[in-house]
């Protein structure tokens, strides 16, 4: 039996359209069984494979498209940099600034820069924190009125909160 070539393995337009319909149905919440029934697949397995094939194909197309745009942008940046390079070499400050902006854009496009780190600090109002703890301890006292350690626990928690949040 003759072996299929890579060209003949490419899905036909009808197969791709059926795959797109499967993706649309899945996005709308249809189960694999519902997709198989609606689109006339012989089994759930066939519908699942068609769905996965279409998703893989779409992902590859998007990846290729993104890479093509990236390459086009890099070519544009090369052209821009080439046009100012002689002025950069002669020391023209405006050309140097332009070349630096082009280099920054290229580095960003290629992901060459280290990730930017953002530091976030949460400020806690010590008085509000203490009040919340006191509220908690009041509830504790209500349920353990005769407990001798309740005042000691409240005083100790006040101390800890003051130590921990003094500089915040």
C-alpha positions, 0 to 999 in steps of 0.5 A: 500500500502506498504511504501517505506524504505529508502534503496529503495528511493536511486536513481539507477545508471541510475537515478544518471547517468541521474542526472550527465548528467543534471548537465553537461548540466546545467554547459554547459549553457543549460536551464532546458527546454533544459535539460528536452527535451534532457534527456527525462524528462516528464516536466521541473519540473522533470528535475529541481528536478533531477538536484537539487537532483544530486547537493545535493547528490554530495555536501553530498558526497564531505562533507563526503569525506572531513570529512573522510580525516580530520579524517584520518589526525587527527588520523595521528597527534595523532599517531605522537604526541603520539610517541614524548609525553614521550620526551616532558614530559621529557623536550626534546626541539626538541620533544617540538617543534615537538609537538607544530608544531603538535598542530598547524597543528591540530588547523589549521585543526579543525579551532580552531585559530582565523582568521588572521587579515591583516592590509592594508594601502593605501598611497596617494600621497598628491601632486598627490591628490592636482593636481587631485583636481586642474585639477578638479577645472580648469575644473570648472573654464572653465565652471564658469569663472566669478564665484567669489567663484572658487579661494576660493574653490580651496584654501579651498580644498588645505587646506583640502587635506594638513590637511587630508593627512599630515602624510600619 
